[in-house]
Amino acid sequence: MDIFDMYRLIYQEDLPQDIAPMTGLLQRYSHLPSDQIESHLHSIRDKAWSSIRTPCIGRWRFLYGMPASDPRYKLAVQRLKSAFSRDCLLDLGCGMGQALRQLADDGVPISRLLGTDVHPSMIDIGFDLFLDRADEPISALSPLARVFSRRRLGLGSRFVVADLLDDCDSGLKLLSGHFSIIHASNFWHMFTWYQQIEIAVRLVTMIKPGTQNALIYGRHIGRKEADPVPDFHSGDNSHMNSSNNDDHRLNDPYEFSLSHDNSFDEHDHHDPSPRSPSISSISSISSTSSFDSEVAPFSDTSSLASSVSFSLPSETDDKRAFLHDQKSFQLLWDIVGERTLTRWRVEVDFQSKTTADLPGFGEDVYVVHYGVHQIR
């Protein structure tokens, strides 16, 4: 496949036809007239494409969210809207923040929502997409991480720029021990088996101490029989992205690649408006949650792996993104449970088989909706 064939696969000129949920969100949340939506979306896509040339941008995947009918989404909304709820949600790999705006539009208090992504430029373009940028410049809140907060008529979205695979990333300290619900869509299929374990263990440290009913949910690309992605290797994706790529990250047709983005300077913005609650409540929490002291050494998992029918890669051969079925995803969370002294139940719902050619994913791949429920 030459570069022109690849470009045709990752870039779609016309708007998709099945984006009614997004157009409705723009009309309700952003008060954008229906006759301006098409030109607005083309303008946003052009701006995003000039910043980060990934298939997620080229194929308009940023226009899709979790269906409102999904049972995990409905459960998250119910918990977050409860009058006496202590739940808070983290949108992992939030991109332009479309999932947070969807939740806010469905009535979730913005004080219970926060997004994180490695690309500040995508977060910033999200304010242009949803027309909810703050009116005036505002100063940074904390030197620990670049923190964004914006308001829109009493609604706002809050974001932390952080890299989950960088142990030294100061933004991770703001995320520790604060959440009970995590949304992660178009995320897991970007990483290798051992990277997924590392990330999942880190997610457990982001859960509020004492939580017994944490929920992690979203969608990703999976298979009926688990297997690594046949074609894409970590770092073998320079033709897919104009931004810099670290060799421990994989590109993805359905999500923003997790490469460093230096398009912002060190002083980003925070809005201290009382109608857009301060993020200082996060920074005041200890950067070490109760889970941190309970993370066990990485033990032999052969007894767990013996119960499944697929072969796990060795750590030295762990170079390909891993696509899950139900058993492999449960195994991953069983391993995470052993390391964090927690227990998790995994459910997956296979949606339609993907019909478009997805660069690097091979054949027989499906869109999968999943939920990971804490049971201890």
C-alpha positions in Angstrom: 0.0 0.0 0.0 1.5 3.3 -1.1 1.1 6.7 0.6 -1.8 7.7 -1.7 -3.7 4.5 -0.9 -3.1 5.1 2.8 -4.3 8.7 2.5 -7.5 7.6 0.9 -8.1 5.2 3.8 -7.6 7.8 6.5 -9.2 10.8 5.0 -12.9 11.1 4.1 -13.9 14.4 2.3 -17.6 14.4 3.0 -19.4 14.4 6.3 -20.8 11.0 7.3 -24.6 10.6 7.2 -25.0 9.1 10.6 -24.1 12.0 12.9 -27.5 13.0 14.1 -26.5 12.7 17.8 -23.7 15.2 17.2 -25.7 17.6 15.2 -28.4 17.5 17.9 -25.8 18.2 20.6 -24.4 21.2 18.7 -27.9 22.6 18.3 -28.8 22.1 22.0 -25.5 22.7 23.8 -23.8 25.1 21.4 -27.0 26.8 20.1 -25.6 26.4 16.6 -28.2 26.8 13.8 -28.8 23.7 11.8 -27.9 25.4 8.5 -24.4 26.3 9.9 -23.5 22.9 11.2 -21.9 21.4 8.1 -19.6 24.4 7.4 -18.7 24.6 11.1 -17.7 20.9 11.2 -15.6 21.2 8.0 -13.9 24.2 9.5 -13.1 22.4 12.7 -11.9 19.3 10.9 -9.6 21.4 8.8 -8.1 23.0 11.9 -7.7 19.7 13.6 -6.2 18.1 10.5 -3.6 20.8 10.2 -2.6 20.1 13.8 -2.7 16.3 14.1 -3.1 14.1 10.9 -4.6 11.0 12.3 -7.4 8.8 10.9 -9.6 9.8 13.8 -9.6 13.3 12.4 -9.6 12.4 8.7 -12.4 9.9 9.1 -14.6 12.2 11.3 -14.5 9.8 14.2 -14.5 12.7 16.7 -18.2 13.2 15.8 -19.3 9.9 17.5 -20.0 9.3 21.1 -21.4 6.5 23.3 -25.0 5.8 22.3 -27.4 7.2 24.9 -29.1 3.7 24.9 -25.9 1.9 26.1 -26.6 0.5 29.5 -23.2 1.5 30.9 -23.7 5.1 29.7 -27.2 5.1 31.3 -25.8 3.8 34.6 -23.0 6.4 34.6 -25.5 9.2 33.9 -27.8 7.9 36.6 -25.0 7.8 39.2 -23.6 11.2 38.3 -27.0 12.9 38.4 -28.0 11.5 41.8 -28.6 14.4 44.2 -26.4 12.9 46.9 -23.8 11.3 44.5 -20.1 11.4 45.3 -19.3 10.0 41.9 -16.9 11.8 39.6 -16.1 10.8 36.0 -12.8 10.9 34.2 -12.9 10.9 30.4 -9.6 9.2 29.4 -8.1 10.2 26.1 -10.9 12.8 25.8 -9.7 14.4 22.5 -12.0 17.4 21.8 -14.1 16.6 24.9 -17.2 15.5 23.0 -18.1 12.8 25.7 -18.0 15.4 28.4 -20.3 17.8 26.5 -22.7 14.9 25.9 -22.8 14.1 29.6 -23.3 17.8 30.5 -26.1 18.0 27.9 -27.7 15.0 29.6 -27.8 16.9 32.9 -24.6 15.8 34.6 -23.2 18.5 36.9 -20.0 19.8 35.4 -18.3 19.7 38.8 -18.4 15.9 38.5 -16.6 15.7 35.1 -13.0 16.0 34.0 -11.1 15.0 30.8 -7.5 14.2 30.2 -5.6 13.9 26.9 -2.0 14.2 25.9 -2.8 16.7 23.1 -3.6 20.2 24.4 -4.3 21.3 20.9 -7.2 18.9 20.6 -8.6 20.1 23.9 -8.4 23.6 22.7 -10.0 22.9 19.3 -12.9 21.3 21.3 -13.7 24.7 22.7 -14.1 25.9 19.1 -16.1 22.9 18.1 -18.6 23.5 21.0 -18.4 27.3 21.1 -17.8 27.3 24.8 -14.4 29.0 25.1 -13.9 31.5 27.9 -14.3 35.2 26.9 -11.1 36.5 28.5 -7.5 35.2 29.2 -7.1 33.6 32.6 -4.0 32.5 34.5 -2.8 29.0 35.2 -3.9 27.3 38.4 -1.1 24.9 39.2 2.5 24.2 38.1 1.8 20.5 38.5 0.0 20.2 35.1 -1.5 22.3 32.4 -5.1 22.7 33.5 -8.0 24.0 31.4 -11.3 25.1 32.6 -14.0 26.8 30.5 -17.6 27.9 31.1 -20.6 28.1 28.9 -23.7 29.7 30.5 -23.1 27.9 33.8 -21.7 24.8 32.0 -18.1 24.1 31.5 -15.6 21.4 30.9 -12.4 20.8 32.7 -9.2 19.1 31.4 -5.8 18.0 32.5 -3.0 17.4 30.0 -1.2 14.2 31.0 0.6 11.2 29.5 -0.4 7.9 31.1 2.7 6.1 29.9 5.1 8.7 31.4 5.8 7.9 35.0 7.2 11.4 35.5 4.3 13.3 34.0 3.2 15.8 36.7 -0.3 15.9 35.3 -0.9 12.4 36.7 -0.7 13.7 40.2 -3.8 15.7 39.7 -5.7 12.6 38.7 -4.8 10.3 41.5 -7.5 9.2 43.9 -10.4 11.3 42.6 -12.7 9.3 40.4 -15.3 6.5 40.6 -16.3 6.3 36.9 -13.9 6.3 34.0 -14.9 6.6 30.3 -12.3 5.3 27.9 -13.4 5.0 24.2 -11.2 4.2 21.2 -8.4 3.7 23.7 -7.3 0.2 24.6 -6.7 -1.1 21.1 -3.9 1.5 20.7 -1.6 -0.3 23.2 0.2 -3.6 23.6 -0.8 -6.2 26.2 1.8 -5.1 28.8 1.1 -1.4 28.1 -2.6 -2.1 28.8 -1.7 -3.7 32.1 0.4 -0.8 33.1 -2.3 1.7 32.2 -5.1 -0.3 33.9 -3.1 -0.5 37.1 -2.6 3.3 36.9 -6.3 3.8 36.4 -7.0 1.9 39.7 -4.8 4.4 41.5 -7.1 7.2 40.1 -10.1 5.7 41.8 -11.3 7.4 45.1 -10.1 5.6 48.2 -12.8 3.4 49.6 -14.8 3.1 46.4 -16.4 -0.4 46.0 -18.4 0.1 42.8 -16.0 1.8 40.3 -17.1 1.6 36.7 -14.9 1.8 33.6 -16.7 1.8 30.3 -16.5 2.8 26.7 -15.9 1.2 23.3 -13.0 -0.1 21.3 -12.0 -2.3 18.4 -12.0 -6.0 19.3 -12.1 -9.5 17.9 -14.2 -12.6 18.5 -10.9 -14.3 19.2 -8.3 -12.2 20.9 -5.0 -11.5 19.0 -2.5 -8.8 18.6 -2.9 -6.4 15.6 -1.1 -8.1 12.7 0.4 -5.1 11.0 1.0 -2.1 13.2 4.1 -2.1 15.5 4.9 0.4 18.2 6.6 3.3 16.5 5.9 2.1 13.0 3.4 4.7 12.2 5.3 7.9 11.1 3.3 7.9 7.8 0.0 8.2 9.8 0.8 11.3 11.9 2.5 14.6 11.3 3.3 15.1 14.9 6.1 13.4 16.8 5.7 9.8 18.0 7.4 8.2 20.9 8.4 4.6 20.3 6.1 3.2 23.0 2.9 4.5 21.4 0.7 3.1 18.7 -1.4 5.0 16.2 -5.1 4.3 15.8 -7.7 4.8 13.1 -10.3 5.7 15.8 -8.5 7.9 18.2 -5.8 10.5 18.7 -2.3 9.0 18.8 -0.7 9.7 22.2 2.3 11.7 20.9 3.7 14.7 22.5 2.2 18.0 21.5 4.3 21.1 22.1 1.9 23.6 20.5 1.1 25.2 23.9 3.5 27.0 26.1 3.9 26.3 29.8 1.3 28.7 30.9 -2.2 27.4 30.0 -5.4 28.6 31.5 -7.8 28.1 34.3 -11.2 29.8 34.8 -11.9 30.4 38.5 -15.5 31.4 37.9 -17.8 30.1 40.7 -20.1 28.9 38.0 -17.3 26.7 36.6 -16.1 24.9 39.8 -12.4 25.1 40.6 -10.2 22.1 40.0 -8.3 22.9 43.2 -10.3 20.2 44.9 -8.3 17.7 42.8 -4.9 19.2 43.5 -5.6 19.3 47.2 -6.1 15.5 47.3 -3.0 13.5 48.1 -1.1 12.4 45.1 -1.0 8.9 46.5 -4.3 7.1 46.9 -4.9 4.2 49.2 -4.4 1.9 46.2 -0.8 2.9 45.7 0.5 1.2 48.8 -1.3 -1.9 47.8 0.1 -2.4 44.3 1.8 -5.7 44.4 5.0 -6.6 42.4 4.3 -7.9 38.9 3.9 -11.6 39.7 3.8 -14.6 37.5 0.4 -14.8 35.8 0.8 -18.2 34.1 -2.0 -19.7 36.3 -4.4 -17.0 35.2 -3.3 -17.3 31.5 -3.8 -21.0 31.5 -7.6 -20.6 31.5 -7.7 -18.9 28.1 -7.2 -20.3 24.6 -4.9 -17.6 23.1 -1.1 -17.1 23.5 0.1 -14.0 25.3 3.1 -12.2 24.0 6.3 -12.3 25.9 7.5 -9.0 27.3 10.3 -8.9 24.7 7.9 -9.5 21.9 5.3 -7.1 23.1 5.3 -4.8 20.1 1.8 -5.1 18.7 -1.4 -3.5 19.8 -3.6 -6.2 21.4 -7.3 -6.6 20.4 -9.5 -8.2 23.0 -12.4 -10.7 23.2 -14.3 -11.1 26.4 -11.9 -13.7 27.9 -8.8 -11.8 27.2 -10.2 -8.5 28.6 -11.3 -10.3 31.8 -7.9 -11.9 32.1 -6.3 -8.4 31.9 -8.4 -7.1 34.7 -7.8 -10.3 36.7 -4.1 -9.6 36.5 -4.8 -5.9 37.4 -6.9 -7.1 40.3 -4.0 -9.3 41.7 -1.6 -6.3 41.5 -4.0 -3.9 43.2 -5.9 -6.1 45.6 -9.2 -5.5 43.8 -11.6 -7.6 41.7 -13.3 -6.7 38.5 -16.1 -8.2 36.3 -15.8 -7.5 32.5 -18.8 -7.5 30.1 -18.5 -6.9 26.4 -21.1 -6.4 23.7 -20.0 -7.0 20.1 -21.6 -4.4 17.8 -21.5 -4.4 14.0 -18.5 -5.8 12.3 -16.4 -3.0 10.8 -16.9 -2.8 7.1 -14.5 0.0 6.3 -10.9 -0.8 5.7 -9.1 0.2 8.9 -5.4 0.6 8.3 -3.4 -1.9 10.3 -6.2 -3.7 12.0 -6.5 -6.7 9.7 -9.7 -8.6 9.2 -12.6 -9.7 11.4 -12.6 -6.7 13.7 -15.6 -5.4 15.5 -16.8 -2.3 17.4 -17.1 -3.5 21.0 -18.9 -1.8 23.9 -17.6 -2.8 27.2 -17.9 -2.3 30.9 -15.5 -3.2 33.7 -17.3 -3.3 37.1 -15.5 -3.3 40.4 -16.7 -6.1 42.6 -14.2 -5.6 45.5 
